[in-house]
């Protein structure tokens, strides 16, 4: 039994090392001299770390604006997805209305639609509204998360109905039951959704690239991609920008990592 546990730990350590290796290479490369990555053999860690790579990379483009845009974009998307998922997920789990099951099945079917298929219709929509290269155009089509609706619906299944029935017996209406009974019980699920929504929005590249032609409203990920055109042969500068863009995600994950596990638990179909 002890040998089996030891082998399990060794296997877990090996898998973790394989997953961390690309990030460690990225960090090491970001501190190398410009042409050190083309030498043979490439050092695992630079003898003289070039910390100025970060300053040079982040000043080549307005990364301060990019970070602010990404924060605004991610924050608004998180708020929108939490509100829409909370109301829709509760409705699918608790309310009885004609066509509830078929509508929920159609909603789940949207998860199978590749996001790239919707890029052109989404762009045509914001173009018709005059929202291209603006915050409303960037955010408006990201405010609903089908996965979030499914997550909240599954979490609602775990909330005892007796709590809601007791509130109704005390004279509470449906909105009062939702706001005062259901929402407090759904806080862990909503926190999980907010975490996943923030991470997905922060690392979103394709949609911000299409919806924001100018640099004024572009996000960090698009800024890192734009930097590639300026420093096409300088991998250290590109990796420095990529490492900086990754830091907020690491901080959020370290603080709220327990919600990742809860998200996996709740998405089992009931």
C-alpha atoms as one frame of an Amber mdcrd trajectory, in Angstrom:
protein
   0.000   0.000   0.000   2.844   2.373   0.849   4.628   1.518  -2.411   1.434
   2.186  -4.373   1.056   5.576  -2.702   4.693   6.429  -3.411   4.283   5.523
  -7.084   1.183   7.700  -7.202   3.104  10.670  -5.789   5.956  10.110  -8.245
   3.528   9.970 -11.162   1.807  13.150  -9.977   5.178  14.892  -9.618   6.184
  13.816 -13.135   2.932  15.063 -14.666   3.226  18.347 -12.747   6.797  18.821
 -13.977   5.730  18.208 -17.572   2.940  20.761 -17.246   5.157  23.378 -15.569
   8.050  22.956 -17.994   6.653  25.293 -20.717   6.066  28.051 -18.170   9.560
  27.684 -16.747  11.015  27.832 -20.268   8.965  30.968 -20.921  10.291  32.593
 -17.735  13.865  31.605 -18.502  13.630  32.877 -22.082  12.244  36.211 -20.925
  15.499  36.866 -19.020  17.920  35.928 -21.801  19.829  38.170 -24.155  18.153
  38.805 -27.495  20.006  36.163 -29.522  20.808  33.715 -26.714  17.867  31.503
 -27.671  19.515  30.792 -31.051  22.754  29.508 -29.575  23.640  25.871 -29.031
  23.118  24.625 -26.435  20.401  26.895 -25.079  21.022  27.475 -21.346  18.361
  26.332 -18.929  18.754  29.583 -17.008  20.636  32.713 -18.138  23.911  33.399
 -16.346  23.125  37.136 -16.358  19.332  37.710 -16.245  18.257  40.629 -18.410
  15.541  42.191 -16.259  15.387  45.198 -18.561  13.619  42.979 -21.096  10.423
  43.493 -19.126  10.756  47.270 -19.123  11.581  47.401 -22.819   8.727  45.061
 -23.778   6.105  46.845 -21.685   7.098  50.279 -22.972   7.195  49.284 -26.653
   3.377  49.414 -26.647   0.870  51.035 -24.242   0.569  47.961 -22.033  -0.794
  50.053 -19.180  -3.845  50.796 -21.304  -4.010  47.155 -22.396  -4.097  45.966
 -18.790  -6.800  48.512 -17.921  -8.857  47.478 -20.950  -8.497  43.808 -20.030
  -9.550  44.536 -16.447 -12.632  46.491 -17.561 -13.512  43.863 -20.160 -13.125
  40.955 -17.740 -14.968  42.752 -14.935 -17.991  43.639 -17.058 -18.130  40.150
 -18.567 -18.012  38.563 -15.105 -20.861  40.756 -13.843 -22.971  40.048 -16.926
 -22.389  36.303 -16.855 -23.105  36.032 -13.128 -26.404  37.912 -13.473 -27.631
  36.032 -16.552 -26.489  32.626 -15.298 -28.013  33.134 -11.851 -31.434  34.073
 -13.201 -31.542  31.571 -16.072 -30.025  28.722 -14.050 -32.525  29.246 -11.225
 -35.412  29.385 -13.712 -34.396  26.095 -15.329 -33.953  24.407 -11.942 -36.966
  25.671 -10.026 -39.621  27.299 -12.208 -42.182  25.280 -14.089 -43.092  26.722
 -17.486 -44.057  25.210 -20.875 -41.099  24.013 -22.906 -38.650  24.149 -20.022
 -36.930  20.857 -20.787 -36.657  21.352 -24.582 -35.376  24.892 -24.046 -32.759
  23.643 -21.610 -31.741  20.945 -24.098 -31.348  23.584 -26.818 -29.307  25.712
 -24.428 -26.969  22.795 -23.735 -26.763  22.170 -27.475 -25.188  25.597 -27.879
 -22.129  24.239 -26.064 -21.394  22.144 -29.154 -21.306  25.178 -31.474 -17.679
  26.228 -32.086 -17.088  29.814 -30.998 -15.278  30.612 -34.242 -18.507  29.965
 -36.196 -20.171  32.883 -34.405 -17.395  35.428 -34.955 -18.780  36.861 -38.211
 -22.433  37.122 -36.990 -21.236  38.766 -33.777 -19.125  41.279 -35.665 -21.976
  42.083 -38.064 -24.226  42.650 -35.054 -21.947  45.150 -33.323 -21.184  46.791
 -36.682 -24.895  47.347 -37.285 -25.166  48.919 -33.829 -22.123  51.134 -34.411
 -20.202  49.510 -31.568 -17.055  48.422 -33.401 -13.909  49.447 -31.507 -15.827
  50.291 -28.337 -16.371  48.828 -24.894 -20.066  47.967 -25.536 -19.138  46.128
 -28.716 -16.363  44.235 -26.972 -18.487  43.225 -23.989 -22.065  42.869 -25.240
 -21.711  39.482 -26.959 -19.873  37.955 -23.988 -22.482  38.595 -21.299 -24.107
  35.151 -21.420 -22.303  31.940 -20.542 -24.117  28.739 -21.473 -21.711  26.786
 -19.311 -22.476  29.188 -16.452 -26.216  28.605 -16.822 -25.611  24.864 -16.670
 -23.357  25.259 -13.624 -25.894  27.315 -11.677 -28.716  24.984 -12.676 -26.754
  22.024 -11.321 -25.939  23.900  -8.107 -29.615  24.718  -7.626 -30.372  20.994
  -7.649 -28.314  20.651  -4.458 -30.239  23.379  -2.596 -33.047  21.861  -0.459
 -36.453  22.882  -1.742 -37.704  23.002   1.838 -35.858  26.295   2.369 -37.728
  27.933  -0.508 -41.065  26.383   0.510 -40.621  27.752   4.037 -39.992  31.233
   2.647 -43.135  30.997   0.494 -45.170  29.960   3.527 -43.944  33.122   5.227
 -45.351  35.160   2.359 -42.262  35.658   0.234 -42.762  36.075  -3.497 -40.680
  34.396  -6.185 -38.198  37.269  -6.450 -37.803  37.344  -2.668 -37.219  33.579
  -2.606 -34.630  33.939  -5.353 -32.824  36.894  -3.758 -33.003  35.921  -0.079
 -32.897  32.107  -0.189 -31.454  30.881  -3.468 -28.706  33.448  -4.070 -27.005
  33.020  -0.667 -26.942  29.252  -1.219 -25.548  29.735  -4.732 -22.645  31.966
  -3.744 -19.990  29.234  -4.149 -21.291  28.366  -7.614 -21.445  32.022  -8.627
 -17.922  32.562  -7.316 -16.795  29.609  -9.425 -18.494  31.098 -12.478 -16.916
  34.492 -11.795 -13.479  32.884 -11.552 -13.828  30.945 -14.795 -15.376  33.951
 -16.524 -12.516  36.224 -15.491  -9.866  33.786 -16.655 -11.620  33.110 -19.958
 -12.097  36.830 -20.632  -8.556  37.762 -19.653  -6.990  35.235 -22.028  -9.497
  35.865 -24.824  -7.581  36.802 -27.960  -9.599  36.296 -31.131 -12.734  38.285
 -30.299 -10.938  41.390 -28.917  -8.659  41.287 -31.966 -11.666  41.400 -34.317
 -13.851  43.800 -32.315 -11.134  46.411 -31.627  -9.194  47.452 -34.758  -7.304
  50.231 -32.942  -4.994  50.063 -29.937  -7.299  52.152 -27.725  -9.545  49.273
 -26.634  -7.314  46.261 -27.130  -6.603  43.883 -24.261  -3.382  42.380 -22.933
  -3.517  39.197 -25.003  -3.950  41.176 -28.207  -1.137  43.462 -27.096   1.188
  40.485 -26.672   0.268  39.326 -30.166   0.864  42.827 -31.550   4.279  42.892
 -29.895   5.231  39.882 -31.996   5.083  42.082 -35.066   7.464  44.594 -33.488
   9.935  42.122 -32.004   9.547  39.189 -34.368  13.107  37.971 -33.780  13.333
  38.835 -30.085  11.842  35.955 -28.153  12.991  37.350 -24.778  10.871  40.489
 -25.228   7.853  38.478 -26.358   8.192  36.076 -23.438   8.584  38.985 -21.020
   5.255  40.416 -22.167   3.643  36.954 -21.979   4.896  36.375 -18.426   3.542
  39.764 -17.342   0.143  38.977 -18.875   0.085  35.679 -16.976   0.720  37.154
 -13.526  -2.876  38.342 -12.821  -4.236  34.904 -13.731  -1.788  33.201 -11.378
  -2.745  35.514  -8.527  -6.463  34.940  -9.091  -5.941  31.181  -9.281  -3.863
  31.053  -6.086  -6.529  32.967  -4.168  -9.580  31.136  -5.552  -8.238  27.737
  -6.587 -10.742  25.821  -4.439 -13.553  27.000  -6.705 -12.020  25.095  -9.620
 -12.680  21.853  -7.753 -16.237  22.883  -6.917 -16.875  23.731 -10.543 -15.862
  20.208 -11.551 -18.102  18.713  -8.850 -21.203  20.700  -9.840 -21.026  20.065
 -13.567 -21.896  16.387 -13.180 -25.321  15.976 -14.765 -28.177  15.271 -12.372
